[in-house]
């Protein structure tokens, strides 16, 4: 497999409108772009607009747009210097950001350390409080069982927003108006986030 010499070219590890916007911005800066695509997206607009495009897998997200090895290989063979994750997909994956840098590419986004810290919503609250950033009243510590959360909710006062530490995109969030609704909403929120992230921890705001 031929590997091109790296130059000012960015690979966009995303799809659709997100990728299109990044391509347009890159064009304004005079940068070449490489799109990645799953098999069903071969005729998508972001593929047509980019200077080059590489198929990274079949329809399954896990085998294509979330396939870190395939995306890194695409960046390598096309001679990219940087990878832009867009948002969603791998953009909040600290391990991916770290791997990108370890492979010698520029990660266009926060550092892996920052992603890890801010990805843990409870830890992020604590960090913001430490440096004096105003935060809404909420949990000082996360919890994995309803009774502990219920106690914190009583101390904070209703209504409260129940949130998953490992949540994102609105997953694992519930508004709780009264104490009698807390356990049921807690169970629903925890089940929802466990379907996408192996993290039972919750917190309140």
C-alpha positions as CSV (number, residue, x, y, z in Angstrom):
1,X,0.0,0.0,0.0
2,X,1.5,3.3,-1.1
3,X,1.8,5.9,1.7
4,X,1.9,9.6,0.6
5,X,4.3,12.1,2.1
6,X,2.5,14.2,4.7
7,X,1.5,17.8,3.8
8,X,-1.0,20.4,4.9
9,X,-4.0,18.1,4.5
10,X,-6.6,17.2,7.1
11,X,-8.7,14.1,7.4
12,X,-12.3,14.7,8.6
13,X,-13.4,11.8,10.9
14,X,-17.1,12.6,10.5
15,X,-19.9,12.7,8.0
16,X,-22.8,14.7,6.6
17,X,-23.3,18.4,7.4
18,X,-20.6,18.4,10.0
19,X,-18.0,17.2,7.5
20,X,-19.3,19.6,4.8
21,X,-18.8,22.6,7.1
22,X,-15.3,21.5,8.0
23,X,-14.5,21.0,4.3
24,X,-15.7,24.5,3.5
25,X,-13.7,26.1,6.3
26,X,-10.6,24.1,5.2
27,X,-11.0,25.3,1.6
28,X,-11.1,28.9,2.8
29,X,-7.8,28.3,4.5
30,X,-6.3,26.6,1.4
31,X,-6.1,23.2,3.0
32,X,-6.7,19.9,1.2
33,X,-9.2,17.6,2.8
34,X,-9.8,13.9,3.0
35,X,-13.2,12.5,3.7
36,X,-14.0,9.1,5.2
37,X,-17.2,7.3,4.5
38,X,-19.1,4.1,5.2
39,X,-20.2,2.1,2.2
40,X,-23.7,3.4,1.9
41,X,-22.4,7.0,2.0
42,X,-20.1,6.8,-1.0
43,X,-22.2,9.3,-2.9
44,X,-22.7,11.7,0.0
45,X,-22.0,15.4,-0.4
46,X,-19.0,15.4,2.0
47,X,-17.4,12.7,-0.1
48,X,-18.0,14.7,-3.4
49,X,-16.7,17.9,-1.9
50,X,-13.4,16.6,-0.5
51,X,-10.2,16.4,-2.4
52,X,-9.9,12.7,-1.6
53,X,-12.1,10.1,0.1
54,X,-11.4,6.8,1.7
55,X,-13.9,4.1,2.6
56,X,-13.5,3.0,6.2
57,X,-16.1,0.3,6.5
58,X,-19.6,-1.0,6.0
59,X,-22.8,0.7,7.2
60,X,-22.3,-0.1,10.9
61,X,-20.9,2.9,12.8
62,X,-18.7,0.6,14.9
63,X,-17.1,-0.7,11.7
64,X,-16.8,2.6,9.9
65,X,-17.0,6.1,11.5
66,X,-16.0,4.7,15.0
67,X,-13.3,2.4,13.6
68,X,-10.2,4.1,14.9
69,X,-7.7,1.9,13.2
70,X,-9.4,2.4,9.8
71,X,-9.5,6.2,10.2
72,X,-5.9,6.4,11.2
73,X,-4.9,4.2,8.3
74,X,-6.8,6.5,6.0
75,X,-4.9,9.5,7.3
76,X,-1.6,7.7,6.9
77,X,-2.1,6.5,3.3
78,X,-3.3,9.9,2.2
79,X,-0.5,11.8,3.8
80,X,-2.5,13.9,6.2
81,X,-0.9,16.0,8.9
82,X,-4.0,16.5,11.0
83,X,-7.4,14.8,11.9
84,X,-10.5,16.8,12.6
85,X,-13.1,14.8,14.5
86,X,-16.0,17.2,14.1
87,X,-18.5,16.6,16.8
88,X,-20.2,13.5,18.0
89,X,-18.8,10.1,17.0
90,X,-15.1,10.1,18.1
91,X,-14.8,13.8,19.0
92,X,-15.3,13.1,22.8
93,X,-13.2,9.9,22.8
94,X,-10.0,10.7,24.8
95,X,-8.3,7.5,23.8
96,X,-8.8,8.4,20.1
97,X,-7.3,11.9,20.6
98,X,-4.3,10.4,22.4
99,X,-3.8,7.7,19.7
100,X,-4.0,10.4,17.0
101,X,-1.1,12.3,18.7
102,X,0.9,9.1,19.4
103,X,0.7,8.3,15.6
104,X,2.2,11.7,14.8
105,X,-0.9,13.5,13.6
106,X,-2.3,16.8,14.9
107,X,-5.6,16.4,16.7
108,X,-7.8,19.4,15.9
109,X,-9.6,19.6,19.2
110,X,-9.0,19.5,22.9
111,X,-6.2,17.4,24.4
112,X,-6.9,13.9,25.6
113,X,-6.4,15.1,29.2
114,X,-9.1,17.8,28.7
115,X,-11.5,15.4,27.0
116,X,-11.2,12.9,29.9
117,X,-11.7,15.6,32.5
118,X,-14.7,17.2,30.8
119,X,-16.2,13.9,29.8
120,X,-16.7,13.1,33.5
121,X,-19.4,15.6,34.2
122,X,-19.1,15.3,38.0
123,X,-15.4,15.8,37.9
124,X,-15.8,18.7,35.5
125,X,-18.1,20.4,38.0
126,X,-15.6,20.0,40.7
127,X,-12.8,21.3,38.5
128,X,-14.8,24.4,37.5
129,X,-15.6,25.1,41.2
130,X,-11.9,24.9,42.1
131,X,-11.0,27.7,39.6
132,X,-13.9,29.9,40.5
133,X,-16.2,29.3,37.5
134,X,-19.8,29.8,38.6
135,X,-21.8,26.5,38.6
136,X,-25.4,25.7,39.4
137,X,-26.2,24.1,42.7
138,X,-25.8,20.3,42.5
139,X,-24.1,17.2,43.6
140,X,-20.6,17.3,45.2
141,X,-20.2,13.6,44.5
142,X,-21.7,11.2,42.0
143,X,-23.8,8.2,43.1
144,X,-24.9,4.9,41.6
145,X,-27.9,4.1,43.9
146,X,-31.2,5.9,44.1
147,X,-31.3,6.3,47.9
148,X,-28.1,8.3,48.0
149,X,-29.3,10.4,45.1
150,X,-32.6,11.0,46.8
151,X,-30.9,12.3,49.9
152,X,-28.8,14.7,47.8
153,X,-32.0,15.9,46.0
154,X,-33.7,16.6,49.3
155,X,-30.6,18.7,50.3
156,X,-30.6,20.6,47.0
157,X,-34.3,21.1,46.7
158,X,-36.7,20.2,43.9
159,X,-37.0,20.3,41.0
160,X,-33.6,18.7,40.1
161,X,-32.0,17.6,36.9
162,X,-30.7,14.0,37.1
163,X,-27.7,13.5,34.8
164,X,-25.4,10.7,33.9
165,X,-21.7,11.2,34.5
166,X,-20.9,9.4,31.3
167,X,-23.8,10.8,29.3
168,X,-23.8,12.8,26.2
169,X,-26.2,14.1,23.6
170,X,-29.0,14.2,26.2
171,X,-28.6,10.5,27.2
172,X,-29.3,9.8,30.8
173,X,-31.0,13.1,31.7
174,X,-34.3,13.4,33.6
175,X,-36.1,16.3,35.3
176,X,-37.4,15.2,38.7
177,X,-40.2,17.4,40.1
178,X,-41.0,15.5,43.3
179,X,-39.3,13.0,45.7
180,X,-41.9,10.3,44.9
181,X,-40.8,10.3,41.2
182,X,-37.1,10.1,41.9
183,X,-36.5,6.4,42.0
184,X,-38.4,5.8,38.8
185,X,-36.7,8.5,36.9
186,X,-33.3,7.4,38.3
187,X,-33.8,3.9,36.9
188,X,-34.9,5.2,33.5
189,X,-31.9,7.5,33.2
190,X,-29.5,4.9,34.3
191,X,-30.8,2.3,31.9
192,X,-30.6,4.8,29.1
193,X,-27.0,5.7,29.6
194,X,-26.0,2.1,30.3
195,X,-27.1,1.3,26.8
196,X,-24.4,3.5,25.3
197,X,-21.8,3.8,28.1
198,X,-20.7,1.3,30.8
199,X,-21.0,3.9,33.6
200,X,-23.8,3.8,36.2
201,X,-22.7,7.0,38.0
202,X,-25.3,9.8,38.2
203,X,-25.3,13.3,39.6
204,X,-27.7,16.2,40.2
205,X,-28.1,19.8,39.2
